[in-house]
């Protein structure tokens, strides 16, 4: 027997070697006792004793390390299961009807002439998990609060529709319109949970896998934020996220688990449907995904409840004195369990129990059919209820329930556990008959053999339907339901925007700082100010927003339990349980999830929030574009600031910080209203209009519009002019206004610029007038995207209404009468200004920053891309030469004069200016 001194002095997950042993004799006695237990009773008994000691140590609050994984059995012992308050027989009938209607709906959607598809197997595996929630846990909104927030697994949507059908929330015409949203209007049902498509039904879009988990975490966090700041009482709200085990491979699924644990979000429960299959095969064929996920979640600080086996295993586990059954469960890989799901009871007897006489003895009294029906915990209502009840009662940690199921459960041998089951969409007549028999439904063979299989409803007065209604009334209403209760906000008047409209005088500031100045004024408003939610991924100082630290403070539910290193400074870092700022660290995905949760609070909790998410422009639509699509789908609202925008503006940072394309990416999102303003007065009008549209009221949109605003702002300091006396507010909002008319020169031309390029255009205007006799007007294109969007809508109208007077796009009307060629320029790739080329009434050419960015001075970068003032001059002259208004010889003269082929000859321009 090895002595204590012979042992490895470093134990992973245990005590560090530096901890002194103050009583070596006592220590040796404990070690000798363990050795004796191993020698006399065996390793299994010794293991059991050690586990009980660890359990008791945790009960006594002894700081022992958490075990990363436990045996492959249920976390909740049979003796600890609570009383099940439901009528299991009625609930089984309800579930059978739901299962049938979900499968038949998808199968009917494959009828000839339709063939729109659908998914059957996911809901088949998770049906019981949902049913227990609907009957006993999920709170509705009838009490006037937000109820529970439930993130339904996207591929399970047929089951949610099927249940709504039984409750008369949907009719047969709706089920037959599954995935036929336009052709069967107004009865069409969306494929997956899509609030934008079904705004009174779904709350959270989840089928872009991975976004559901992170969205649920930040929804739970937002609930706590609303409570802490006194905006809404969310104390009774619980967030449930139903997820797939294959989905957990997405980085967003697991990436923010520690935040939920760090902030003690015990108002959050993940339910992972571990049917052991991805879309095309096993999740972990050679491993055990439940054990793997248990380790991950435990390590992240979550409470883990494993729901592996149903009650039929309880007698076998009770007689497992040697631990041989648990050992077999621990060592059998998932791929083999999937095979057992498709095989006979005899096969399971021979291969799972067969090679050990102790295992064989456990099941020798059972028939092959009984062995076959030794089931998985995710299909057992009592086991599920126990897990859910434990999750709701647990305090201090979020909970994950890892529920083992069979994909395609009850659908028959052609579906259950098959690798191809996710793609199988239609049941044959034989499949339907077997399915009907399995569910004990009163449907005749004739009904299944003649035409489309029928839906099943037991009758509005049946005990099953009355039971369902009673349960939902007891849980405060029907779910899912999306309900908008919020009232329009009282918005501040023009006075609030006045200071920004005055310009910056002799001071040079970036448009980022102009926005921050406006934000400060807005946050001073007594009514509106508290509703702003500031969000940034660890870059508040970069954006000049550290000035908010002392007043708005950074939200932290624990407050600030340390002395800040910069506490003596005026702008010291300050955390508070009631803080207004969300400082989520280096996680754009986390920040965007916060943005979505805050931006949809007007519907979720009836309390509008105004999120302002500011980030490095490059890391917005490019990095988290899928979440911005989710934001549009969820009908969330707010302001998104792509700071440090432009390909050449962020001096020295280089390729991965050089954003020349996010405006183009933003144009693909129908909910995104994107602007590229040049000056503070433009920002003021855009923000004022955004608040009006999103948070005000109109006859067409009494609760505000379901859009969000994206502003690209820059870090280059410039002098901002005061708002012109004749400011064209309509032009600013619609996307283009004439900023400065040409004053000298005789050859007319037009320069259209956006954002940081407007000052270059103004400089080019002066050069053209003084050196080339060209009189150029400068137009500020505040939104290329909105101009194109309006023009496309005009063309659509004209296409479908040829008998009516043909409409003219705004950009065409605005530029009609402007003489000369049009040259567009921006700090974006040419595809951005090229969006309007079709509708410009004249010769049109664009200059842009196409290609990869790089680190250099601003002047050198702009000379390289040929978008600086001198390049604009040559661009205008080129178009004039093409029209025969200047001689082509001047082009070479201009190129030589301005040394356009020599990047190093350019004025380096202003340096610095991060904000």
N, C-alpha and C positions, 0 to 999 in steps of 0.2 A: 504494500500500500504506500502510495507516495505521500511524503510528508508535506506540510504546508510550505516549507522553504523550497521544495522541488517544483512547486506549481508555477505556472506562467504568472508573473507579477502584474501583467496588464490584462484585464478582462474586458472585452468589448461590451459596452453598455453597462458596465458595473462600476466598481470603485477604482479611481485612479491609484497608481502605485505610490503616489506621494502621501496618501492618507495613512497616518501612523496607526498601529495596532496597540491600543492601550491595555489590552488584556489577552495576550497570546494564548494563555491556557484555556480561557473560555472559547476563544475562536477555534482552537483545536478540538474541543469537545463537540462543537457543532459540526465540524467537518467529519469527525469520527462517527457521529450519529448518522450522517448522510451516507458515509461509506458502508456502515452496517446495514442500513436500509437497502442499499443496492445489493449487498452481498447476500442478505438473508431473504428479502422479499422481491428482489428483481428491479430492473430499471423502470418498468411501468409504474410500480407502486411508488418508487422513489420520485419519479416524475410527478405523480399525482400529489404527493406530499409537498413537493416544492411549489407546485402551482397553488395549492391551498395556502401555503405560507405567504406567497406573494399577494394573493387575494386578501388575506388577513392584514398584511402589512399596509396595503392600500386603504383598507377600512380604518386602520388606526392612524392614517395620515403619515405613515413612514414614507419618506421620499425615495422609493425604489423605482428603478426605471420601468417604463411601460413595456410590456411584451409586444413585439411587433406583430405576431400572429398567434392564433390559438388553434386548437384542434378543429377539424372539419366537421363540426357539429353545431347545433343551434346555440346561440349565446344565452338565450333564456331557457333555463331548465324547466322541464314539464311541471315540477312542483311550484314554480314561481309564476306560472301563467295566470293572468287574472281571469275572473269570470267573464264569459262571452255574453254580452247583453242582447244579442240579436237572435232572430229565429233562423237557424241555419238552414232549415228545410226550405223556407220561403226564399231566403237569399240564394239558395242553389237554383231554384226555379227562375228567379230573376236573372241570374247570371247565365243560365242556359238560353233564355230568350235573347239576351244581349249578344251572346256568342253567335247564335244562329243569324240574327239580323245583320251583324257586322260582316260575317262571311258572305251572306247572300247579297248584301249591298255591293260588295266588291265583285262578286261573281256576275251579278246582273250588269255591272258597269262594263263587263267584257262582252256583252251581247253584240250580235252582228250589227254593223253600222255605227257602233259607239267605240268599243275597244279602248277606253281611256285608262285602264289599269287600276291599280290599287294594291294595298298590302294587307294580307290576312294574318300572317303568322305572328307578327309582333304582338298584336292585341291578344291573340289566342294564348300567348304565354303570360301576359301580364293582366289578364282580365280580372282575376281574383284580387290582385293588388289594388286595382282601381275600385272594385266593388266594395271592399271593406272601407276604403276611404270615403266613397260616396255615402255609404250607409251609416257611418259612425264618426267620421272625423272632419271632412271638408266643410268649412263654414262658408255660407253665402253672404250676401250683402243686405239682406232685408232689414237689419237693425240700423242701417244708415252708416255703417263703417265700411271698411274695405274688405271685410271677411278674410278668408285665406287666399293666398296667391298660389296657384297651382300651375306648374310648368309640365304640361302633358307631353309625353314622348310623341314626337311627330308621327311616326309610322303607326301609332295606335289610334289615330283619329277615327277610323271606322267604328271602333267600339264606343267612343264617346258620342258619336252621332246615333248609334244604335240605342244607347241608353236614353238619349234625348227623345227618340222616337217613342219609346215605351211611356215616357212621361208626357206625351203630346206636345212637346216643345217643337218637334219636327213631325211632318207627315210623310206618307209614302212617296208623295211627289218630290219631297226633298231628298229622300234616300235614292230615288231613281235619277236624281240630278247630280249625284256625286261626281265631281270633277267635270261638270258641265256648267260652269259659272255664268257664261254669257248666253249660250244656246238655250238654257233652261231658266233664265231670269224670270221671276225673282227667287226661284227655289234652289238655284245652284249651290252646291256645297264645295268648299275649297278642299284641295287634296289633303292639306295638313293644317295645323293651327295657324291661321293668318288673320290677325285682327283687322288689317286694312280691308280684306276681302269680306270678312264677316264681323263687322265692328260691334255688334250687339251680343256676340257669342264668345269668340276667343279673346283672351287677354294677352297671351304671350306667344310669339312665334318661336318655334323650337326645332324645326326640322333641319336647319343648317347645323349639323351635329357638332356639339361642343359649346355652342352658344347658350343652350339651355342651362347647363351647370353654372357657368360663370354669371349668367344673367340672374339666376336664382340667388347666388351668394350676394350679389350686390343689391338685389331687391330686398333681401333680409336686412342687409346693412342700411339701406335707405329707410326701411321701416323704423329702425332704431334711431336714425338721424332725425326723422320727422318727430318722433316721440321726444327725443332729447331737446329739440329746439322748440317744443310746444306748438308745433304747427298742426299735428294730427295725433289722435290717440290710436296708436297701432298695437297696444299692449295685448290685444286678443288675436292679432293676425299671426298666422303661421305660414311659412313658405314651404311648399312641397315641390320637389323636383323629381320627376320620373324619367329615368335615364336608362340607356342600354350599356351592357358591359363592353361591347365593342366601341361604343361612343366614348368610353373613358380613355381610349388611346389618343383622342384629340388633345393637343396641348392646352386648349382653353378649359377642358373639363377638369383638369387637376391643377392647373397653374396657380390658382388663387385660394387653394384650400387653407393655407396658413392664415390668410386674412380672416376667414370665418372663425377659425379657432382663436386667433389672437384677440378678436373683439368679442369672443364668447357668444356667438350667435346661436343661442339655443332656441331661437325661433325659426330654425331652418332644419329640414330633414331631406336628405337625398334618399331616394328609393331606386337602387340599381337593379334592374331586371337582368339577372345573370342567367340567361338561357344558353350561355356558353357558345353562342354563334354570332359571327359577324353577318354581313350580307351574303357572303359566298362560302363561308367555311367556319371552322372553329376559331374562337377568340384566342385561346391558349391550348392548342391540341396537346402539347407535351407538358403543359404546366397546369396550374390551378388559379384561374383568374380571381376567384373569391379570396383565396389566401393572399394573392398579390395585392389586391385592392385593400384588404384588411391592413396589410403592412403599411401601405401608402397613407391611408387615412389615419391610422393610429399614430404614425410618425408625424403627421401634420397636426395632431392634437384633437382629432375628432373622437366622438363616442361611436363605437362600431357595434352594430347588432347583426349577427349572421343568422340568416333564416334558410337553413340548408335542407332539412328533412321534415316531412309531414308526420302526423301523429302515428302513422302505421309503423314507424321505426322505433317508437318509444319503448315497446316491450323488448325489442332486440337489444337496444342500447342499455336497458335496465339490467340485462343479464350478462353484459360484457365485462365480466370480472377481470379478465386478463388484458383488456384493452385491445384485443385482436381485431374487433370490428372497427373501432376508431382508427386503428393503424391502417386497416385496409382502406377506409375512407380517406385517410391522410395521404396515402401513397398512390391512389388511382388517379391517373391524369384525366383532364377534362375530355380529351378526345375519346377515351374509353367510356366515360359516362354518356357521351352522346351516342356511342354505339349501343349501350345498354338501352337507351331510349327508343331504339328502333328494332330491338331484338325481342325474342320470346322469353317467358319466364324460365323455361328450361335452360336457355343460354345463360341467363343471369345466374341461375343456381350453379351451373357448371363453372362459370368463369369468375364470378365475383365471390361466391361462397365456397367453391368447390375444392380448392387445393389446401384447405386447412380443416381438420376434423372438428375443431371447435366452431368454426363458422358454419359448416354443414349442419352441425347439431342444432344451431339456432333456428334453422328454417326447415328442418326435416318434417315438422308437423304442418307445414304450409303447402298448399297446392301451387302449381306453376303459375296459375292465374293470380294467386295472392302475392307471389314473389314479383310478378310483373307489375303489380300495382303498388309496390312499395314506392311512395311518391316523393316529390320534392316540395320543400316548405313554402315556396311561393304560390302554391295552389291550395293551401290549407287556410281557410278563413280564421280559424281559432289561433293558429300560429301567427298569422299576419296581424290580427287584432292585438295580440300580445306585444308584437314588435312595435306597432304604431303607438300603442298606449305608453310603452316604455320610452319611445322617442319623445313624445309630447311631455312626459313627466320629467325628463332629464334636464338638469340645470347646469349652466356654465359652459356647455360645449354644443356645437352642432352635432347632429347624428346622421350617420349613414346606415341604411339597412341594405344588406347584401342578400338579395332573395334569389334562390336558385329555382329555375323553372325549366320547362321544355318548350322550345320554339315550335309553334304549330300545335300546341296542346289541345287535345280533343278533336282535331280535324281529321284524324284517321292516319293509317300507316303510310299513305303517300305523302303526308305533310310533316308529321311529327318528327322533329330532330333531323330532318334531311338537310343537306347542305344547300339544296336549291330552293328550300321552302320560301325564302324571302321573295323570290321572283315568281312564285306560283300564285296565280290570281284567280283561277277558276276551278270550281269543283265539278267533277263528272256526276252523272246521276247516281252511280254507285257510291261515290264519295258522299254525296248528299244523304243517301239512305243510311249509310253507316254513321254519319254525323248526327242525323236526326235520332237514330236509335241510342247513340251515346248520350244525347241530351234529353231523351225521354219526352220528345215533343209530339203532340197530336197532329201530325201532318201525314197525309196518306201518300202511298206510292204513286197514285194517279196524279196528285198535285205536283209531284217531283218529275213525273215522266212527260207531262204535257206543258211545254213552254218553259217560261222562266220560273225558277223556284220562288215560292211565295215568302213574304215576310210573315213573322209570327207575332201576334199580340194577344195576350190572354184575356183581354177585355178590360175596359176602363173600370168596371166595378169589381174586378177580381181582387183577391187578397194580396196578390203580388204587387199590383199597381198601387193599391191603397197603402201598402207597406212602404213602397218607394216614396210616395207623396208625404206620408207621415214622417219618414226619416228626414226628408229634405226640409220640411217645415220645422222640425226640431233642431235642424242645423242652420236655420236662418236663410233658407232660400236655395234656389237652383244654381248649380255650377256645371260647366263654366258659364259665366255671364259677365259681359263687359258693360259697365254702366257709367255714364258721365254725369256727375252731380255738381261739378264745380261751376261757379259763377264767374263771369268775366271780371277781370281786375280793373280797378280804377287806375288809369294810366296817367302819368304826369304830363303837364302841358309843355308848350314850347320853351318855357323859361329854363327848364332843366337842361336843355340842349344848347343853350345860348353860348356858354363859355367855349365849347368846342368849335362852334360856328365862327367865332371871332378870329380863328387862326392862331398861329404860334408867334406872330410878330417876328422879331429878329432871332428868336430861338429856333434851333433845328431839332425836331423830334421825329421819331419814326411813327408810322401809322399804328403800330402796336401800342405805343404810348398814348397816341391820340384816343384810341379806344379805351385804354385804361383810365384816362382822365374822365371820359364820359361815364364809364362804369362807376367811378367814385361818386359822381353827381347823382346817378340813378339810385345808388345804394343808400343815399342820404334820405330818399323819399320814405316817409313814415309808413306808408301802406305797402309800397312795392319793394322797398329795400330788403326786408327780411326774407323775401321769396327767392332772392338770387342764391344760387348754389355755385360757388367757384370751384373749378376742377382743373388740375394740372398734373402732369406726370413728372414730378420732381424738378420743375423748371420755373417756379414762380419768380425767382430772382432774375432769371434770364429775360422774362417778359416784363420786368419792372413792376411786378405785383407784390413784392415783399412789403410794400407800403400798406397792404391790407392786414398783415400779420397782427399788429397790435390791436386793431379794432375788430375785424371780422373773426380772427383767430382760426386755428386749424382744428377740425373736428377730431377728437380722440375720446372715446367713451370713458377712458381711465383718467383723462385730464393730463396734466404735465407733472410727473412725479420725480422730476430732476431739475436741477438748476441749469438753464440753457447757457451754453458757452458764450452766447452773444447777448446775455441778459442786460448788459449795461448800454447796449446800443438802442437808438431810437426805434429801429425797425427789427427788434429782436424776434426770434422764432417763438411763437406762443401757441400752445395747444390747450384745448378746453373741451369739456364734455358737451358744451353747447356751441362749439365752433361752427362757423359757416362755410369754411373752406375745406374741400376734400383734397388731401395731399396723399395720393395713393402710391407714391414711389414710382419706380421705373417700370410702369406697366400701362402701356397705351390701351391694351385690351381691358384692363380693370377700370381705367378712367372712362372708357367708352361705355362700359356696362353701368357705371355710376350715372353717366349722362342719360342713358336710356331709362334707368329707373327713376331718376329725377324728372326727366322730361315727360314721362307718362303718369306722374303722380296725380295729375288733374283727373284722370280716369280711375286709377287704382284706388286712390284714397279720397278723391273729391277735393283735393287741395293742390292748386297749381303751383309748381315751382318753376323758376327760370334758370336752368343750368347754363353756365358759361364755361365751356371747355376750351382751354387754350393749350396748344401743343406745337412742337416743332412741325412745321407744315409737311415735311417729307414723311412724317410718321403718322399721318392721319388716314386719308382715304387709301393710301397705298398699303399701309400696314393693317388697318382694321376696317377695310372697306366692307367686309361681310357684316360687321356689326352696324355700320351705318345703314346698310340695307335692312338689317333687323330693326334699327331705329325707325326707319320709314314704315316698315310693316307694323310696328307696335304703335304707330300714330304718336310717337313722342315728339316733343317740341323743345326748342331751345336754340342757343347760339353756339356755334362751333367756330373757333378761331384758328386758322392755319397760320400761326405766327412764323416768322423767319421764312416767309414765302419767297418764291422766285428761284430761278436757276443760278443767278449770279449775285444775289444780295447778301447771302450769309458768308462774309469774307473768310476765306481760309479753311472752311470746314470740309469742303470737297464733295466727292461724288455722292455719298450716301446721305448728305444733308442738303443736296441741291434739288429743290422741288421745282420742276418746270412742267408738271403734268397733273397736279391734283385737281386743278379746275376742270380738266378734261374728264377725270374720273368722277368728279362731282356731277358732271352733266349727265352721267348715266343713271343717277338716282332721281326718280321722279318726285320724291318728297323734298329734295334739297333745293333751296333757293340760294344760289351762289353769287357772290359779288366779289369784285376785285377793286376796291376803292383806292383813290389816290390821295385824298385829303380828308382832314377831320370833318369838314362840313358835309361831305358825302356820307361819311360814317354815321354822323348824327341823324341824317334823314333816313338812312337804311335801317338803323337800329330802331328808331321811332316807328317806322312802318312795320318792322318785324314784330315789335311788341303789340302793335295794333292788330295785325293779322293773326298772331298766334294766341294772344291773351285778351283781346277785345271781343266785341260782338258785332255781328252784322246780320242782316235779314237772311242772307244765304248761309252764314256760318254763325249761328247763335252762340256756340261754345268755342269759337275760334277755329282757325284752319289747321289741318293736320299736316303741317310742313315744319321744317327746321331750316335755320339760316346758317350758311357757311360763308365766312368772310376771310379772305386771304389778306393778311397784313404783313408788313415788312419791318426789318430791323435797321433800315438805313435812315439816318437822320436827314430830314429835309425841312425847309421852311414851308409852313402851311399857310396859304392865303386865307384871308377872311372870305366868308361866303359872299358871292356877288349879290348886288342889290336886286338883279333880275334873275336870280337863281332859278334854274329849270328843275323843279322838284320832280315833276312827272318824268322827265328824261333820266334823272338820277335813278329813280326807282324802276323804270322800265328797262334801263340798261345803257343809255347813251345820251350825253348832252354836250353841247358845244361849250368848251371851257374857255377858250380864248380865240377870238377872231384875228385873222391876219390884218396887220395895220399898214404894211408897206410892201412894195413889190407890185408887179403887174401881171405875172403869170400865176393863175390860180391853181391851188392844190389843196388836198385834205390829208391830215394826219390823224389817225384814230389810235389812241393808246389807252392802256389800262394800268392801274396800280402804280408801281414805282417807275414805270416807263413814261408817265405823263410829263415829269420834269425833263426827261431826255427829249421828248417831243417839243416842249416849249423851247428848249435850247436849239433844237434843229430848226424850229420856226424862225428864230432870230438869225441864224446863219443863212438860211435860205433867202431871207429878205435882204440882208446886208451884202451878201456875196454873190447871189445868183438871181436877184430880181424876181423871186418867187414869193407870192403872197399865200401863205398856207394857214388854214384854220386848224386849230387843235381841238379834237373831240376826246372827251373822257368816256371810255366804254366801261362803265361800272359793272356791267354783267354781259359778257359774250353769251353766256349760257341762257339767260332769260330772253335775250333778243332772239336767239335761235328757237327757243321753246315757243315763243309767241308766234314766230313766223311759221313754224311747222303746224301749229294749230290753225292759223289762217289758211294755209294750203289745204289742210284736211277739210275745213269748212267749204272752201271753194270747190273741192273735188266732189263733195256730196250735195252741193247746192248750186249746180251750174245755171239754174234758172234765175237765181238771185244776183243782185249786184255783187261783183267780186270784191272781196276785201283786200286790203293792201297791208302787208306787215309793217309794224311800227318802225323798224329800222329803215325800211324803204321810204316811208313817209318823212321820217326825220331827215334823211340825207338828200331827198329830192330837192333840187335847186342848188345844192352845194357843188360848185364847179371844179372840174379838174380830176385827175386820178386820185384814188384813195390808197394810202399806204398805212397798213396797220402794224403796230409794234407792241410787244409786251415782253415780260421776262419769262414767258411760257413758251412751250413748243408751238410751232406755227399752227398745229391742228386746233389750238384754242381759238385764235381770231379767225381762222378759216371757217369756223362754224357759220359765220354770217355772210360768207362770200357770195352765196347764191342770190342774196336779196339786196346787195349794195348796188345802187343805180349808177354804175360807171366802172371804169377800169379799176381792178382791185389787186393789190399785192400785199403780202404779209411778210414780216420779219420776225424771227423767233429764235429761241434758244433750244434747238433740237440737238439731241445727243446727250452724252453723259456730262455731268458737272465735274468740276475739278477745283483744286485749291489755288487761288491766286488773288490779286487785287480785283476789286470790282471793275475798275476800268479795263484791265487786261482781259477779264472774262467777257465783258461786253464787246470789246473789240474783236475777240476771237469769234464770238457768235454773230458779230455784225448787227448789233442792236443798239449801239450807243448813238449819241446825237449825230455824229459825223456819218455813221452808216445810214441813219435815217435820211440825212441829206442826200446821200448818193442814191438811196432807194427811191426818193421822190424824183430826183433828176432822171433816173432810169425810166420811170414810168412816163415822165414828160417827154423824154426822147422817143419812147415808143409811140407816143401820140403825135410826134413831130412838132412839139412846142419848144423844144430846145435841141441844139445840135448834139449829136452823139459824141462829138469830140470832147465835150465838157465832162463826160463821165470819167475818162482817163485822167483828165486834169484834177478832178475832185478826188479820185482815189489816190493820186500821187500827193496832192496837197495835204490830205489828212492822214497819209501813211496807213491806209486801211489794211495793208498786207503785213504790217509790222505790229504785232501785238504789244511789244514793249514800248512802242511810241505813244500809247494811249495814256492819258492822265489817269493815275491810279485811283482817283476819286476819294470819297470820304472813307476813313477807316473806322473800325470799331462800331460801337452803337448796337450792342446786343439787343436792346429793347427799342 
